[in-house]
Amino acid sequence: MSTKIKTFVEYQQQYELSISNPEAFWADKADSFVWRKKWDKVLEWNFEDPNIQWFINGKLNITENCIDRHLSTKGDKTAIIWEPNNPDTPVRKLTYNELYLEVSKFANVLKNNNVKKGDRVCLYMPMVPELAIAVLACARIGAIHSVVFAGFSSNSLADRIKDSKVSLVVTSDGAYRGNKSMGIKKIVDEAIVSCPTVEKVIVYQHTNEPVHLVEGRDVWWTEEMNKVSSTCEPEIMDSEDPLFILYTSGSTGTPKGVLHTTGGYMVYVDYSFQNIFQVEDNSVYWCTADIGWITGHSYLTYAPLLAGATTIIFEGVPTFPDASRFWQVIDKHNVTHFYTAPTAIRSLMSFGLEPLENSKLDSLKVLGSVGEPINEEAWHWYHNHVGKGNCPIVDTWWQTETGGILISPLAGITPTKPSYATLPLPGVQPIIVDTDGNELLGNNVEGNLCMKFPWPSIIRTTYGDHERCRQNYFSTYKGLYFTGDGCRRDEDGYYRILGRVDDVINVSGHRMGTAEVENAINEHDDVIESAVVGYPHDIKGQGIYAFVICDNTTKNVETLRVEITNVVAKIIGPIAKPDRIQVVRGLPKTRSGKIMRRILRKVAEGDISSLGDTSTLLDPTVVDDIIKGALVPLKA
Ligand code: WT7
């Protein structure tokens, strides 16, 4: 296992080394894994095509590194702790030995159901151990997994299945969420109606609600598991063979399938995990993210298992049965490392300190934050009341496309600073540019965040559309990977992420394209046109504010709002529901027809003091009307 950085000086030395000789640096990190064949060359790359390859011609299987290699020393160690939605439901624990058996068996089930190396398998499941088992089983046989968060609608699920031509879907009968239970299989059934590539559906029984099995297509997880042997030789993969696709929203069009490959992803997520979180052999690590997001892939599933750690899968929500749930679970399992999102912290803050009173929280050593900027107030609350002032907070900045964390403190090793992701990891070369792409040198600068050199888990392509990958990330600034985030480097050289500078909004840590939400709103029969912007929201970080032009002027506005909200939930999923819908007569457009979002953003923020010159708009009077009808108090 790779050695962890233990001092700030060592961090600085390693950083220097990683820049002066990246290939030697990463070869050294990669050496600690099980390879069936070592690579011939560490790195080939250009950001023009882009074409990025790490550990060229290396052969391996990531599950051999996540599971098999631990068995001789850690076979009886707990790999996964499952904490159910309802605290009265028994906890489940799987040792590394048990995980090995389950993954091998399910890998054989996939094979029995005709899945081969390179085939795409879609996983649409609640947070049960079987989701992680299915992820690893795909990787075991070289199938490309595409996990879709089970909160997405059947329509979104169908788009993702079609885009990557999925042949098999793994799902469950239903899911629990707080005091609700929801059908999951029926959403899959609805989606598959328009997905001719799907040949098989495997159904895991979880809530025991009745489901309809389609003869010849649908089979039960448990029945299939009873038919297979418990050994499955790992498929030997090339370093650059695809490992998974994960869909994420961009500033234009439909969500794109970010593709990650095997060798580089493995090396980087393990290296970053070990150094940032500094887990030890007896640590209990809890990442609250859903496996449907990149955090759940990299830092709930792959990295903790690569490190031979104990990882918790939590099925529930922070406020069920009440707002003390997180703290109860931390005490129950003696959690040492706790990794969650600012939106969860802010939401729990709003309940005051009482929910914390019955928890000791004395097992905690390290706290983590991910998904959006953490404001100072939430940072201090987290630090003082959860960490009792003793636990470093790692504010980890990264993206679905980066595969792993790029900018973050190393817990207890490098300094922290409230609301700052602080310093790049070794191997990571951030640069801040102005809008023309000029590098802003030195400290105390603010601009757009780019990367000038590849790290091993960088996005390789967007599935089925390489040009889109090039356009989105590698064409804005020549020779650079563009993150889409604004960033400040302060007087000490620490990085502070300022949020998106493109038409992407971040609602409770979930990424949404404004265009995507607009397209959904426009599906409503009475809507002629819409424009969506983000605005600061106390708990969610950003809320969704929609300006909508309707042709049915007699309809009650409240009814219209409810209908539009339902359309969005149906087309994308409940996470994309607008928080505010303002019906307007017109949108502020330039003479060439471009919507001036800046003006709408200002109104949504409630600040109309600096709207700029509106006289060049096609119809300046629409701005006055929008201001009059604004759904927020305005300060001029
Ligand atoms: C966007 C990526 C990476 C896992 C979860 C989200 C924002 C992420 C931070 C942070 C400030 C952050 C950025 C980024 N973001 N982490 N620590 N501080 N902003 O993944 O859906 O791919 O979204 O989330 O804006 O670009 P994602």
Boltz pocket constraint, residues with backbone or C-beta under 6 A from the ligand:
constraints:
  - pocket:
      binder: B
      contacts: [[A, 248], [A, 293], [A, 294], [A, 295], [A, 369], [A, 370], [A, 371], [A, 372], [A, 373], [A, 374], [A, 395], [A, 396], [A, 397], [A, 398], [A, 399], [A, 400], [A, 401], [A, 407], [A, 421], [A, 483], [A, 484], [A, 485], [A, 497], [A, 498], [A, 499], [A, 500], [A, 506], [A, 509], [A, 510], [A, 511]]
      max_distance: 6.0
